[in-house]
Amino acid sequence: MHEAGFRTIAPYLRGFGATRFLSLGTPRVGAIAALAQDALDFMDRLGIPRFSVIGHDWGARIGYAIAALEPGRISSLSALSVAFQPRFAFQPPSYDQSRRFWYQFFMCSDKGMKRVTEDPIGFSRFQWNTWSPKGWFTEEDFNNAALAWRNSDYPTITLNSYRSRWLENELRDPRYSGVQAKLNEAERIDVPTLMIQGESDFCDAPSESADLDPHFTRSYKRIVIPGVGHFPHREAPAAVADAILHQLTDGTTE
C-alpha cells in the first residue's frame, strides 16, 4: 500500500493493545456503535476529513457502520469475512450458522463468561484453531497477535460486544444511543464496497455474505477465495492486498 502511495493508519480498538480508558467510570462497552464512533473521533483528531476503510471481522462491521453513518467521508470500503447486516440487527441465525456461533452463545452464559474472563488468550487460540483450515498460522504468528489481547479491558470489551447482541440487559453506554438509532435505520450502504470472503471460513459461512448486492447503492464486488478460512489477509495476503489495492485505485473512481 505504501509503495502505491497510500498512507495507512491501523489503530487498536478499545480494550486492545496499549489502549486505556481515561476514566474508571466509562462503561466498558464493545458495541459496534461505540467502536465506529471511536474511529470517527480518531480521524477527527488526526484532522483527516475523508478516507478509505479496510476492516476484518469487527473491523468490517465498524466499516459498514462508518459508511452508514457518514458515507460522504468514505472513499471506499473493503470488508473482510463479515457480511453487511441491514439495520445492524442480529437476527437468530440458521441452525447451521448457530453451530458456528457457539462461542457467542457460550459467552452469554455466566459460566462461559467466567471461563473467557479467566483465560481470554486460550479462548482466542481456540478460534484461530477452528475458524480456518489447519496449518495457516505459526506459534510466532499467534504470540505476536496475542500481545494485543493482554490488555486488562480485553475480556470485558469482548464479552460485552457479543453478549449485547443477544441479551437485553447487558451494559450499554447512553452516549451512543443516537449513533445506534441511526444504525438501526440503515438498510443500504452508499459507499463503493469490496467484500472478501474465504471459501473455507468455518465461522462465517460464505452463504452468509451471498446475494447482498441490493443493499449497496454504489459499486459492490464480492470475492470468494478458495481454500481460505476466516482470516484472508493472513492466509492469502498477496491476493487480498491486490484486491484491496484495486479497490483503492479503481473502486473510488466509478
C-alpha positions as CSV (number, residue, x, y, z in Angstrom):
1,M,0.0,0.0,0.0
2,H,2.8,2.4,0.9
3,E,4.6,1.7,-2.4
4,A,1.4,2.6,-4.2
5,G,1.4,6.0,-2.4
6,F,-1.2,5.3,0.2
7,R,-0.9,6.3,3.9
8,T,-2.1,3.6,6.3
9,I,-3.3,4.0,9.8
10,A,-4.0,0.9,11.9
11,P,-5.4,1.9,15.3
12,Y,-6.1,-0.5,18.1
13,L,-9.8,-1.0,19.1
14,R,-10.7,0.0,22.6
15,G,-9.6,-2.8,25.0
16,F,-6.8,-3.9,22.7
17,G,-3.1,-3.3,22.7
18,A,-2.0,-0.2,24.6
19,T,-5.4,1.5,24.7
20,R,-6.6,2.8,28.1
21,F,-9.8,4.3,29.3
22,L,-9.3,7.8,30.7
23,S,-12.0,7.3,33.3
24,L,-12.7,4.4,35.6
25,G,-16.4,5.3,35.3
26,T,-16.6,4.9,31.5
27,P,-18.8,1.9,30.6
28,R,-16.7,-0.9,29.1
29,V,-18.9,-1.5,26.1
30,G,-17.9,-3.1,22.8
31,A,-21.0,-2.3,20.7
32,I,-20.3,-1.5,17.1
33,A,-21.9,1.9,17.5
34,A,-19.2,2.8,20.1
35,L,-16.4,1.3,18.1
36,A,-17.5,3.2,15.0
37,Q,-17.7,6.4,16.8
38,D,-14.3,5.8,18.3
39,A,-12.9,5.5,14.7
40,L,-14.6,8.7,13.6
41,D,-13.4,10.6,16.6
42,F,-9.9,9.3,16.0
43,M,-9.9,10.5,12.4
44,D,-11.3,13.9,13.6
45,R,-8.4,14.2,16.0
46,L,-6.0,13.5,13.2
47,G,-7.6,16.1,11.0
48,I,-8.5,13.6,8.2
49,P,-11.8,14.5,6.7
50,R,-12.0,11.7,4.0
51,F,-10.5,8.3,4.0
52,S,-11.0,4.6,2.9
53,V,-11.7,1.9,5.4
54,I,-10.3,-1.6,5.4
55,G,-11.5,-3.9,8.1
56,H,-11.7,-7.6,9.1
57,D,-14.4,-9.1,11.2
58,W,-15.1,-6.5,13.9
59,G,-13.3,-4.1,11.6
60,A,-15.7,-5.0,8.8
61,R,-18.7,-4.3,11.0
62,I,-17.1,-1.0,12.0
63,G,-16.5,-0.1,8.4
64,Y,-20.1,-0.8,7.4
65,A,-21.2,1.3,10.4
66,I,-19.0,4.3,9.4
67,A,-20.2,4.0,5.9
68,A,-23.8,4.1,7.1
69,L,-23.2,7.0,9.5
70,E,-21.1,9.3,7.3
71,P,-20.9,8.0,3.7
72,G,-19.6,11.3,2.5
73,R,-16.3,10.8,4.4
74,I,-15.6,7.3,3.0
75,S,-13.9,7.0,-0.4
76,S,-14.2,3.2,-0.4
77,L,-14.8,0.3,2.0
78,S,-13.0,-3.1,1.9
79,A,-14.7,-5.6,4.3
80,L,-13.2,-9.0,5.1
81,S,-15.1,-12.1,6.3
82,V,-18.2,-10.5,7.7
83,A,-21.3,-9.5,5.7
84,F,-23.3,-6.4,5.9
85,Q,-26.4,-6.8,8.2
86,P,-29.3,-4.5,7.3
87,R,-30.2,-2.3,10.2
88,F,-27.2,-3.8,12.0
89,A,-29.7,-6.2,13.6
90,F,-28.5,-9.6,14.9
91,Q,-31.3,-11.9,13.8
92,P,-31.5,-15.5,15.1
93,P,-29.2,-17.4,12.7
94,S,-30.0,-20.7,11.0
95,Y,-29.2,-23.8,13.0
96,D,-26.2,-24.4,10.8
97,Q,-24.8,-20.9,11.5
98,S,-25.8,-21.1,15.1
99,R,-23.5,-24.1,15.4
100,R,-20.6,-21.9,14.1
101,F,-21.6,-19.2,16.5
102,W,-21.4,-21.5,19.5
103,Y,-18.8,-19.2,21.1
104,Q,-21.1,-16.2,21.1
105,F,-23.8,-18.2,23.0
106,F,-21.1,-19.7,25.2
107,M,-20.2,-16.2,26.3
108,C,-23.9,-15.4,27.0
109,S,-23.8,-18.0,29.9
110,D,-22.5,-17.0,33.2
111,K,-20.1,-19.9,33.3
112,G,-18.9,-19.3,29.8
113,M,-18.3,-15.6,30.7
114,K,-16.3,-16.7,33.7
115,R,-14.2,-19.0,31.6
116,V,-13.4,-16.4,29.0
117,T,-12.5,-13.9,31.7
118,E,-10.1,-16.3,33.3
119,D,-8.4,-17.4,30.0
120,P,-9.0,-14.9,27.2
121,I,-5.9,-15.9,25.3
122,G,-6.8,-19.6,25.3
123,F,-10.3,-18.7,24.1
124,S,-8.8,-16.7,21.2
125,R,-6.4,-19.5,20.4
126,F,-9.4,-21.9,20.0
127,Q,-10.9,-19.6,17.4
128,W,-7.7,-19.5,15.4
129,N,-7.5,-23.3,15.5
130,T,-11.1,-23.8,14.4
131,W,-12.1,-21.0,12.1
132,S,-9.8,-21.9,9.2
133,P,-8.2,-24.9,7.6
134,K,-5.4,-26.2,9.8
135,G,-1.8,-25.1,9.5
136,W,-2.5,-21.5,8.5
137,F,-0.5,-19.8,11.3
138,T,2.7,-20.4,13.3
139,E,3.2,-20.1,17.0
140,E,5.1,-16.9,16.4
141,D,2.1,-15.5,14.5
142,F,-0.2,-16.3,17.3
143,N,2.1,-14.9,20.0
144,N,2.5,-11.7,18.2
145,A,-1.2,-11.2,17.8
146,A,-1.8,-12.2,21.4
147,L,0.1,-9.1,22.5
148,A,-3.0,-7.1,21.6
149,W,-5.2,-9.3,23.8
150,R,-3.2,-8.8,27.0
151,N,-5.0,-5.6,27.8
152,S,-6.9,-5.9,31.1
153,D,-10.0,-4.5,29.4
154,Y,-9.9,-7.0,26.5
155,P,-12.1,-9.7,28.2
156,T,-14.7,-7.2,29.3
157,I,-15.0,-5.4,25.9
158,T,-15.1,-8.7,24.1
159,L,-17.8,-10.2,26.3
160,N,-19.9,-7.1,26.2
161,S,-19.7,-6.9,22.4
162,Y,-21.1,-10.4,21.9
163,R,-23.4,-10.6,24.9
164,S,-25.1,-7.2,24.0
165,R,-26.0,-8.7,20.6
166,W,-28.2,-11.4,22.2
167,L,-29.0,-10.3,25.8
168,E,-31.4,-7.4,26.6
169,N,-29.9,-6.3,29.9
170,E,-26.2,-6.0,29.0
171,L,-24.3,-2.9,29.9
172,R,-24.8,0.0,27.4
173,D,-23.4,3.5,27.2
174,P,-26.2,6.0,26.6
175,R,-23.7,8.4,24.8
176,Y,-24.0,6.1,21.8
177,S,-27.8,5.8,21.7
178,G,-28.1,8.3,18.9
179,V,-25.5,6.5,16.8
180,Q,-27.2,3.2,17.4
181,A,-30.6,4.7,16.4
182,K,-29.0,5.8,13.0
183,L,-27.6,2.3,12.5
184,N,-30.9,0.7,13.3
185,E,-32.4,2.6,10.3
186,A,-29.5,1.8,7.8
187,E,-30.6,-0.7,5.2
188,R,-28.2,0.3,2.4
189,I,-24.5,1.3,2.1
190,D,-23.8,4.3,-0.2
191,V,-20.1,3.7,-0.5
192,P,-18.1,1.7,-3.1
193,T,-17.5,-1.6,-1.4
194,L,-15.4,-4.7,-1.8
195,M,-16.2,-7.8,0.3
196,I,-13.6,-10.6,0.6
197,Q,-14.7,-14.0,1.9
198,G,-12.8,-17.2,2.5
199,E,-14.5,-20.2,0.9
200,S,-13.4,-22.4,3.8
201,D,-14.5,-19.9,6.6
202,F,-15.7,-22.1,9.5
203,C,-17.0,-19.1,11.5
204,D,-19.0,-17.0,9.0
205,A,-20.0,-19.3,6.1
206,P,-19.8,-17.9,2.6
207,S,-23.5,-18.3,2.2
208,E,-23.9,-15.5,4.9
209,S,-22.4,-12.9,2.5
210,A,-24.1,-14.0,-0.7
211,D,-26.8,-12.1,-2.6
212,L,-26.4,-8.8,-0.8
213,D,-25.9,-6.6,-3.8
214,P,-29.3,-4.8,-3.5
215,H,-28.1,-3.3,-0.2
216,F,-25.3,-1.4,-1.9
217,T,-26.2,1.7,-3.9
218,R,-22.7,2.2,-5.3
219,S,-20.3,-0.3,-6.8
220,Y,-20.2,-3.6,-4.9
221,K,-17.9,-6.5,-5.5
222,R,-17.6,-9.8,-3.6
223,I,-14.6,-12.1,-3.9
224,V,-14.5,-15.6,-2.5
225,I,-11.0,-17.1,-2.2
226,P,-10.8,-20.9,-2.4
227,G,-9.1,-22.8,0.4
228,V,-9.0,-19.7,2.7
229,G,-10.7,-19.5,6.0
230,H,-11.8,-16.7,8.3
231,F,-8.5,-14.7,8.1
232,P,-8.0,-14.0,4.4
233,H,-5.5,-11.2,5.0
234,R,-3.2,-13.6,6.9
235,E,-3.9,-16.7,4.8
236,A,-3.7,-15.2,1.3
237,P,-2.0,-11.8,1.9
238,A,-0.9,-11.3,-1.7
239,A,-4.4,-11.9,-3.2
240,V,-6.1,-9.8,-0.6
241,A,-3.6,-6.9,-1.0
242,D,-4.0,-6.9,-4.8
243,A,-7.8,-6.9,-4.5
244,I,-7.8,-4.0,-1.9
245,L,-5.2,-2.0,-3.9
246,H,-7.5,-2.3,-7.0
247,Q,-10.4,-1.1,-4.9
248,L,-8.5,1.8,-3.6
249,T,-7.3,2.9,-7.1
250,D,-10.3,2.0,-9.3
251,G,-13.2,1.4,-7.0
252,T,-13.3,5.0,-5.9
253,T,-13.4,6.4,-9.4
254,E,-16.7,4.9,-10.5
